[in-house]
Amino acid sequence: MEFSVFGEKFTRHAGITQLMDDLNQGLTNPNAIMLGGGNPAPIPAMLERFQQQAQTLLDSGELIRAMANYDGPQGKDRFTQALAKLLKAELGWDISARNIALTNGSQTAFFYLFNLLAGEFSDGRKKKILFPLAPEYIGYGDSALTEEQFVAYKPTIEKLPEGQFKYHVDFERLEVGDDIGAICVSRPTNPTGNVLTDEEIEHLDQIARDKGIPLILDNAYGVPFPGIIFSEAKPFWNSNTILCMSLSKLGLPGTRCGIVIANEQVIQAMTNLSGIINLAPGSLGPALTIPLIESGEIIELSEQVVKPFYRQRADLAVRLLRDAIPDPRFHIHKPEGALFLWLWFEDLPIHCQELYERLKQKNLLIVPGHYFFPGIEDQNWRHSQECIRLNYAQNEDLVRRGVAILAEEINALYGTE
Ligand code: PLP
């Protein structure tokens, strides 16, 4: 069968496809130690709350009503109204329901946004999406309709005590030309757990405003929910920001509910796109969480259940790794949020893809780091081949076993066995 240019591009074995394949394998192969994917942890208290909530909705007939009807293309009205009220009250943002659109997962929102703001324009110009700090989220990499639609900048690397390091935006090198349609960053960042500082965000906002382009902030792990953020960082939004959120990392990835908060022009565009591509976003996630948003409980759950759970798991994984791999060439990105540890094996004698394959042979699944550099032209940049991403959110036994396998391989490679 012959596929179109679109078909060829979107049927390639993309990094994200490998990740989702592995995730599936991790769920079906009983021996796999799955420290690869971005599945949130099954936090018992959250699962119990969702169970109660689903039962209440089932009993009241709301659940069946939600399944038996299409919502509008902008998403469930009661949800967008409740969320606007919550964000206004909690964070003081000047927004209404007209500033919010829902999508089937925030992944879909990025596909819409990247192709709305970059690609080919009617007068022949081409624009790109700029990632000011690579590494960046693997899922952005293949979501553009045209080739070379992304450009990214290498970070500066600050080495910290206790074998940690932190990436920063290299503002001295950053150039935002007229061919840039939007700037995009995830905060907290997947894969690194980095949280861009308030100053970095304000600086990027200023650059975006000066250029008359939006700043897309991917808040999949941020505040006010799911709140998987361990450092002090101000939530950020203004009418030039396109803030993307999600119910996934709260523990509901299967509901595929993404949330876009932006000015009315952007929301209208997202709504129209949604109508054409999906008719309407799914209604189960919104139906399930409306009461939690109306009461504000979603914030309490995030602060009192979700955040401490991940914080404790992150601390444990760091401790285990430090003890198991004593070599000073091993560095961990300062864990400031999200579900991952980003491990940098300086001077690793093999490519991280090779490391991934060796570990997979031993039933340990991680994600090789080189996928996380969408838009970086320098394919030979050593640093991008020396890192891996590890999901620390699985249960303690799995993390311990995974770390032991990783340590065995790395210590042998470093010759420090
Ligand atoms: N953005 C980031 C940074 C992510 O890590 C993910 C998923 O892992 C997404 C967006 C997409 O999530 P979803 O489509 O489930 O909302």
Residues whose N, C-alpha, C, O or C-beta is under 5 A from the ligand:
A	BS01	PLP	G38 G105 S106 Q107 Y137 S186 N190 D218 A220 S246 S248 C257 G258
